[in-house]
Amino acid sequence: MSAPSGPAREPVPPQQPPPWGPVPPWLSPQALEGRSRAETALVLGILSVVVLPLLGPFAVWQAGEAEKLGVPATAGRVLGWVGTALLVVGAVLFALWAAVAVYLVTSNGG
């Protein structure tokens, strides 16, 4: 078997760094993903307190994901826990209301 024939390969010149320098740490893909999750946690936290408490646990989850990526998400976490507490209080009040309604209907009191 003979050596492959053809044009000889020329050495590749070294790659030059980009003219704008390295990417700052706050613009790294991990930091951008963390900021996105922190903003999502904040929006979900606000919505859980104002409109729909069911979104509270999702706000807490997104804040945890943001903090795993190194981005603080304290406001989203706190609002998420407040929304979760409102969800629990609402569920307890609904259960009490349902129990009283069932009691009144079955006892001929209503």
Steps between C-alpha positions, in 0.01 A plus 500: 500500500639841411475835676204716391591736225374853474587851603697537817315655791613841607511584871192682629574845643411540868153636578486859613284594797189704420568875489248577774663282766352229720133483589428669835377260770157665518446423130595133515229256392469370856453850643247592231301183571512578873379856443217372285392257772529770768277732297253217443496433876431866569213519251347175628542620859322827430220319319468248784446776754273719287301266277549125532665344808539173310806655332686535833672159499613556142657833601690329782617230259622752241681699770678183609605428142633856464699470821649169381636698204652759733243777457322627813120483481397602850199712402354222285558244775336716770201589284469135401487393864241770575291376208540142621384603849196670345433180305507292820278746689255505210493119486434477874221759482346319203514168688332659805233656279437166328480319837249754636295478179491119516408513869216747441361302208509164678365628831196670347629827640505685171 
